[in-house]
Amino acid sequence: MSDTWHMNSRLTFLPSVRLERDSSFGFLGVPAAGLSYRFNDRMTWKTSYGKGFRAPSISERYIHLDHMGVTVDGNPDLKAETSRSFDTGLEWKHGKTAWTISWFDQKVKNLIDYEEMAGSSMEYRYVNRKQAELKGLEGEISYALLPRWTVRGTYTYLDGRDRSENTRLPNRSRHTAMLSLSYDSKAPYGLSGMIWSAFKRDFYFDDRNYTWNEVNLSLQKHWGEKFTASFGLYNLLDKKIDALYIHGRSWFAGMEMKW
């Protein structure tokens, strides 16, 4: 449950608490609070602080996956994640242009991750990392080219640390940037889609850093509010990095029904 308190014409306080009951981890409350200050019609400052909880999924506990010679196993002994998160930032919007910039700092106990099993470079298992910290900077800028077309750029700097081992967290990029062009017909029976370029630098995996860029495409066809068909192509330029199990171009297709 949550509430919104308008302290005055510019300052807003947003307290909340989420109540959860998990069959394995019991009943608990997850509180959070946020502040929002509107400087003018264009710029707003927002900040928030809260606790978090995430139980391991069924896949993270029990999956056994064999794919192209790589094996991933679940871990039935996984503990739930708990976290404390803080973020603060500015939002600005005027006409067709909008941008945001924010700082985040998250401390996580029993972070759910995966790692290479001892003695095998092709076998992985989900694990808990006792104490982790993820902090960094996020920014986004967007511009409405036309009523149906939007160009957007994002950047994230991430410093992820395993505090219990005093090492960098694996499976994460220090720098991630994306440039996208999206289309939305804004019609119940219309089309929407996006093409985007995703750049990752200093992706830390198996004690090495990797840098690469991917170009991706996704399309959606809508039939009213209930049915959507999706199709996409990942890694259009057929980039291959064997050490990261990136084996080139791939595609997907699906159908979604709401009721």
MIKEPA-954814 format. One line per 3 residues: their letters; for each residue x, y, z of C-alpha. Coordinates in nm, 2 decimals. Layout:
<atoms>
A	X Y Z; ...
</atoms>
This chain:
<atoms>
MSD	0.00 0.00 0.00; 0.11 0.35 -0.06; 0.01 0.71 -0.01
TWH	0.09 1.05 -0.16; 0.12 1.36 0.07; 0.14 1.70 -0.10
MNS	0.34 1.89 0.16; 0.30 2.21 -0.04; 0.26 2.31 -0.41
RLT	0.62 2.19 -0.49; 0.71 1.92 -0.24; 0.55 1.57 -0.24
FLP	0.62 1.28 0.01; 0.54 0.92 -0.10; 0.55 0.66 0.17
SVR	0.48 0.29 0.09; 0.50 -0.06 0.23; 0.46 -0.39 0.04
LER	0.34 -0.69 0.22; 0.47 -1.03 0.10; 0.42 -1.39 0.20
DSS	0.64 -1.65 0.05; 0.58 -2.02 0.11; 0.95 -2.08 0.18
FGF	1.06 -1.75 0.35; 0.75 -1.64 0.54; 0.57 -1.31 0.58
LGV	0.74 -0.97 0.57; 0.69 -0.61 0.50; 0.91 -0.41 0.26
PAA	0.90 -0.03 0.33; 1.01 0.25 0.11; 0.98 0.63 0.09
GLS	1.03 0.90 -0.17; 1.05 1.27 -0.20; 0.97 1.48 -0.51
YRF	1.04 1.85 -0.54; 0.92 2.05 -0.85; 1.15 2.35 -0.92
NDR	0.93 2.46 -1.21; 0.72 2.32 -1.50; 1.03 2.17 -1.66
MTW	1.26 2.04 -1.38; 1.19 1.80 -1.09; 1.42 1.65 -0.83
KTS	1.34 1.30 -0.70; 1.50 1.08 -0.43; 1.40 0.76 -0.26
YGK	1.51 0.51 -0.01; 1.38 0.16 0.07; 1.43 -0.20 0.15
GFR	1.39 -0.48 -0.09; 1.32 -0.86 -0.09; 1.35 -1.11 -0.37
APS	1.29 -1.49 -0.33; 1.48 -1.71 -0.57; 1.27 -1.82 -0.87
ISE	1.18 -2.18 -0.95; 1.44 -2.18 -1.23; 1.71 -2.05 -1.00
RYI	1.64 -2.33 -0.76; 1.57 -2.63 -0.98; 1.66 -2.56 -1.35
HLD	1.89 -2.80 -1.54; 1.97 -2.65 -1.88; 2.20 -2.79 -2.15
HMG	2.25 -2.55 -2.44; 2.53 -2.57 -2.70; 2.76 -2.76 -2.46
VTV	2.69 -2.53 -2.16; 2.52 -2.66 -1.85; 2.33 -2.44 -1.60
DGN	2.20 -2.59 -1.27; 1.98 -2.45 -1.01; 2.05 -2.45 -0.64
PDL	1.77 -2.56 -0.40; 1.96 -2.41 -0.11; 1.95 -2.05 -0.23
KAE	1.86 -1.79 0.02; 1.64 -1.49 -0.05; 1.79 -1.15 -0.14
TSR	1.75 -0.86 0.09; 1.86 -0.51 0.00; 1.87 -0.14 0.09
SFD	1.85 0.10 -0.20; 1.90 0.48 -0.23; 1.87 0.69 -0.55
TGL	1.85 1.06 -0.63; 1.83 1.25 -0.95; 1.69 1.52 -1.17
EWK	1.42 1.51 -1.45; 1.37 1.77 -1.71; 1.11 1.80 -1.99
HGK	1.03 2.07 -2.23; 0.85 2.03 -2.56; 0.98 1.73 -2.76
TAW	1.29 1.68 -2.54; 1.33 1.51 -2.20; 1.63 1.40 -2.00
TIS	1.70 1.24 -1.66; 2.02 1.18 -1.46; 2.04 0.99 -1.13
WFD	2.28 0.83 -0.88; 2.20 0.50 -0.72; 2.35 0.29 -0.44
QKV	2.22 -0.06 -0.35; 2.35 -0.29 -0.08; 2.24 -0.65 -0.12
KNL	2.27 -0.94 0.12; 2.27 -1.29 -0.04; 2.27 -1.16 -0.40
IDY	2.15 -1.43 -0.63; 2.40 -1.48 -0.91; 2.57 -1.76 -1.10
EEM	2.93 -1.88 -1.12; 3.15 -2.13 -1.29; 3.16 -2.47 -1.11
AGS	3.51 -2.57 -1.00; 3.70 -2.77 -1.25; 3.47 -2.70 -1.55
SME	3.45 -2.39 -1.77; 3.12 -2.52 -1.93; 2.92 -2.58 -1.61
YRY	2.75 -2.31 -1.41; 2.54 -2.30 -1.09; 2.33 -2.03 -0.92
VNR	2.48 -1.91 -0.59; 2.43 -1.65 -0.32; 2.69 -1.37 -0.28
KQA	2.69 -1.28 0.09; 2.75 -0.90 0.07; 2.73 -0.70 -0.26
ELK	2.71 -0.34 -0.35; 2.60 -0.19 -0.68; 2.63 0.18 -0.73
GLE	2.66 0.41 -1.02; 2.52 0.67 -1.25; 2.23 0.66 -1.50
GEI	2.13 0.90 -1.77; 1.87 0.92 -2.05; 1.78 1.17 -2.31
SYA	1.49 1.14 -2.56; 1.35 1.35 -2.85; 1.02 1.31 -3.03
LLP	1.12 1.33 -3.39; 0.75 1.30 -3.51; 0.43 1.21 -3.33
RWT	0.50 0.84 -3.39; 0.88 0.83 -3.39; 1.12 0.88 -3.09
VRG	1.50 0.86 -3.06; 1.65 0.78 -2.72; 1.99 0.75 -2.58
TYT	2.08 0.59 -2.24; 2.40 0.54 -2.04; 2.48 0.35 -1.72
YLD	2.80 0.35 -1.52; 2.80 0.05 -1.28; 3.05 -0.02 -1.00
GRD	2.95 -0.37 -0.87; 3.15 -0.52 -0.59; 3.14 -0.85 -0.39
RSE	3.22 -0.70 -0.05; 3.25 -1.04 0.12; 3.53 -1.13 -0.13
NTR	3.66 -0.78 -0.20; 3.63 -0.84 -0.57; 3.44 -0.70 -0.87
LPN	3.10 -0.86 -0.93; 3.11 -1.08 -1.25; 2.85 -1.09 -1.53
RSR	2.81 -0.71 -1.54; 2.93 -0.42 -1.76; 3.10 -0.12 -1.61
HTA	2.97 0.09 -1.90; 2.65 0.03 -2.09; 2.51 0.27 -2.36
MLS	2.21 0.24 -2.59; 2.08 0.44 -2.89; 1.74 0.35 -3.01
LSY	1.47 0.46 -3.27; 1.12 0.35 -3.18; 0.79 0.37 -3.37
DSK	0.43 0.35 -3.23; 0.13 0.39 -3.45; -0.08 0.45 -3.14
APY	-0.36 0.26 -3.29; -0.54 -0.04 -3.13; -0.48 -0.25 -3.44
GLS	-0.15 -0.09 -3.54; 0.22 -0.16 -3.53; 0.50 -0.07 -3.29
GMI	0.87 -0.15 -3.29; 1.22 -0.05 -3.21; 1.57 -0.08 -3.35
WSA	1.86 -0.02 -3.10; 2.23 -0.04 -3.07; 2.36 -0.16 -2.74
FKR	2.73 -0.10 -2.65; 2.89 -0.28 -2.35; 3.24 -0.20 -2.23
DFY	3.43 -0.38 -1.95; 3.19 -0.67 -1.92; 3.35 -0.87 -1.64
FDD	3.34 -1.25 -1.69; 3.58 -1.53 -1.60; 3.84 -1.28 -1.47
RNY	3.85 -1.09 -1.81; 3.69 -0.77 -1.95; 3.50 -0.78 -2.28
TWN	3.38 -0.49 -2.50; 3.13 -0.53 -2.79; 2.83 -0.38 -2.96
EVN	2.50 -0.54 -3.08; 2.22 -0.41 -3.31; 1.88 -0.55 -3.23
LSL	1.53 -0.52 -3.38; 1.18 -0.59 -3.24; 0.83 -0.56 -3.39
QKH	0.48 -0.59 -3.24; 0.15 -0.62 -3.42; -0.16 -0.54 -3.20
WGE	-0.51 -0.67 -3.23; -0.70 -0.46 -2.99; -0.61 -0.47 -2.62
KFT	-0.60 -0.85 -2.60; -0.37 -0.99 -2.86; -0.01 -0.89 -2.96
ASF	0.22 -1.08 -3.19; 0.60 -1.02 -3.15; 0.90 -1.08 -3.37
GLY	1.26 -0.98 -3.32; 1.62 -1.02 -3.44; 1.90 -1.00 -3.19
NLL	2.26 -0.94 -3.29; 2.18 -0.83 -3.65; 2.55 -0.79 -3.73
DKK	2.62 -1.15 -3.63; 2.88 -1.07 -3.36; 3.04 -1.38 -3.21
IDA	3.23 -1.41 -2.87; 3.28 -1.77 -2.79; 3.40 -1.70 -2.43
LYI	3.06 -1.53 -2.35; 2.86 -1.79 -2.55; 2.75 -1.52 -2.80
HGR	2.72 -1.73 -3.11; 2.58 -1.49 -3.36; 2.25 -1.38 -3.49
SWF	1.93 -1.51 -3.33; 1.55 -1.45 -3.36; 1.24 -1.49 -3.16
AGM	0.86 -1.49 -3.22; 0.57 -1.50 -2.98; 0.20 -1.42 -2.91
EMK	0.06 -1.26 -2.60; -0.30 -1.27 -2.49; -0.45 -1.07 -2.21
W	-0.78 -1.15 -2.03
</atoms>
